[in-house]
Amino acid sequence: MTGVHHMVAMQWKLGVSLVLVSAAAFAEDGITTGSFPVERRNVVTVSVPLQNLGQLSLEGERVLGERFSLGLGVSATFSHDRTRFEEELSGAEGYNRSFFQVGLAPSARFYLTGRAPQGLWLSPRLEVGVGRSSNGMVGSLLGEPEDTHADNWFVGGMAVLGYTVVVDPGFTVQGGVGFGARRDALAYDTVRLGSGGGTEWVRLHQSSWNLTQRLLLNVGWAF
């Protein structure tokens, strides 16, 4: 090999080595600075009802780091009951009850194992919601209004410990258990004795603090 050819080969090897070193440094820098390579940054899941069969929840998650993500959940609850008396009571045949409630749940997830959105995670979350229920008589009952209503709202917090599995090409299963506290408020109509000896309808308000627990099972897609 001539001196010229030897010098060209040395320069070519040196160039390849610099490229490989630069690529390795870029990959390491990506892990430490946050611009890491992630196959899936978004997860959308729907709840599998385990405790409240009338509730449907949809949750989205955005991965912001190897071990951190933010999420937002939207829930809706609806129920309707029809009750009929075996015998009419003062002209009343029965009643219909309806209830609906909507809620929001912003959250953060800290991944204890694995890389987001997979692995064991701990999630603090805030939960807020409002709802309304109605109780309507079927037929006529002396002294009863045709329909009564109750309004409710809640606000609370919860800590959830869970685990996420993502199977190619993106099918996702999430499971967990949560514990927290919630303040519930209710405003409803009721009957009381009036000053003249008759009855009148008034609206009462009440609130309470409650401990909450939840079993979580979601299925969805990561992309």
Summary of the structure (lengths in Angstrom):
residues: 223
radius of gyration: 29.7
end to end distance: 53.5
largest distance: 120.5
contacts: 628
relative contact order: 0.15
helix: 14%
strand: 66%
